Amino acid sequence: MNNVIKGVMVVVIAMGCPFVTLAADTTINLTGKITAAACTVDNNGIYQIELPDVPSVTLASAGSYGEWTTVNVTLSACPVGTTQVTATFGGTAAMGDRNKHTIAVGTGYTNNVVLQLQDAAGTKTDLGVNSSLTVPVDGNRNATFALRLRPYSIDGSATIGAIEGLIVAEFNYN
């Protein structure tokens, strides 16, 4: 057994010798940056929003809509020095109006209804896919996105069924 181990060691040492004699100085330049930690999105980043029931007759005509439902999406513990947070909204844009968001389709879901998202004050036009909203970070290092959403019928003729949608927000800090 000792002979096998010695043989392997000799080969390894012999192979290592040429590399030592051929070594040269090398400079490796590295670049990078230190960035701030991210804010914490409350609710683990998941907000379940219950829309009120809407009679189908309310969404019977083109451009009709249900009541607004408000939600505050809060980011807390933002890094010191962060002055504002920008949310860019994603998901799937509605056909017929790219400033609105699609809902689930299929058995049990309503037809001819999309989701309309705005800032809670209604001062910004619809927050569709790829649109953004910027809010300040307050003295407690929180950023709150006060939003509102509602069911909206672009073409009218909404059918009876469930409304279920997904809107994604990507946050950037400054």
FENQUI-V521109 format. One record per residue. N is the residue number from 1. PSI is psi as a letter, one per 20 degrees, with the letter a starting at -180 (* if undefined). Layout:
# FENQUI-V521109
n:N psi:PSI
n:N psi:PSI
This chain:
# FENQUI-V521109
n:1 psi:h
n:2 psi:h
n:3 psi:h
n:4 psi:g
n:5 psi:g
n:6 psi:h
n:7 psi:g
n:8 psi:g
n:9 psi:h
n:10 psi:g
n:11 psi:g
n:12 psi:g
n:13 psi:g
n:14 psi:h
n:15 psi:h
n:16 psi:h
n:17 psi:g
n:18 psi:h
n:19 psi:h
n:20 psi:g
n:21 psi:h
n:22 psi:j
n:23 psi:q
n:24 psi:q
n:25 psi:p
n:26 psi:p
n:27 psi:p
n:28 psi:o
n:29 psi:p
n:30 psi:q
n:31 psi:q
n:32 psi:a
n:33 psi:q
n:34 psi:p
n:35 psi:r
n:36 psi:q
n:37 psi:q
n:38 psi:q
n:39 psi:r
n:40 psi:p
n:41 psi:p
n:42 psi:r
n:43 psi:k
n:44 psi:k
n:45 psi:j
n:46 psi:p
n:47 psi:o
n:48 psi:o
n:49 psi:p
n:50 psi:o
n:51 psi:q
n:52 psi:q
n:53 psi:q
n:54 psi:p
n:55 psi:p
n:56 psi:h
n:57 psi:h
n:58 psi:h
n:59 psi:k
n:60 psi:h
n:61 psi:q
n:62 psi:p
n:63 psi:j
n:64 psi:r
n:65 psi:r
n:66 psi:a
n:67 psi:q
n:68 psi:q
n:69 psi:p
n:70 psi:q
n:71 psi:p
n:72 psi:o
n:73 psi:o
n:74 psi:p
n:75 psi:p
n:76 psi:r
n:77 psi:l
n:78 psi:q
n:79 psi:q
n:80 psi:p
n:81 psi:i
n:82 psi:p
n:83 psi:h
n:84 psi:q
n:85 psi:p
n:86 psi:p
n:87 psi:p
n:88 psi:p
n:89 psi:q
n:90 psi:a
n:91 psi:b
n:92 psi:p
n:93 psi:q
n:94 psi:q
n:95 psi:p
n:96 psi:h
n:97 psi:n
n:98 psi:i
n:99 psi:j
n:100 psi:r
n:101 psi:q
n:102 psi:r
n:103 psi:r
n:104 psi:q
n:105 psi:q
n:106 psi:a
n:107 psi:p
n:108 psi:i
n:109 psi:q
n:110 psi:q
n:111 psi:q
n:112 psi:k
n:113 psi:q
n:114 psi:r
n:115 psi:p
n:116 psi:p
n:117 psi:p
n:118 psi:r
n:119 psi:q
n:120 psi:h
n:121 psi:i
n:122 psi:j
n:123 psi:i
n:124 psi:q
n:125 psi:r
n:126 psi:p
n:127 psi:n
n:128 psi:a
n:129 psi:p
n:130 psi:j
n:131 psi:r
n:132 psi:r
n:133 psi:p
n:134 psi:p
n:135 psi:q
n:136 psi:q
n:137 psi:p
n:138 psi:r
n:139 psi:i
n:140 psi:j
n:141 psi:k
n:142 psi:q
n:143 psi:p
n:144 psi:p
n:145 psi:o
n:146 psi:o
n:147 psi:r
n:148 psi:q
n:149 psi:q
n:150 psi:q
n:151 psi:q
n:152 psi:p
n:153 psi:o
n:154 psi:g
n:155 psi:i
n:156 psi:a
n:157 psi:k
n:158 psi:p
n:159 psi:r
n:160 psi:p
n:161 psi:r
n:162 psi:q
n:163 psi:p
n:164 psi:p
n:165 psi:r
n:166 psi:p
n:167 psi:p
n:168 psi:q
n:169 psi:p
n:170 psi:p
n:171 psi:p
n:172 psi:q
n:173 psi:q
n:174 psi:*
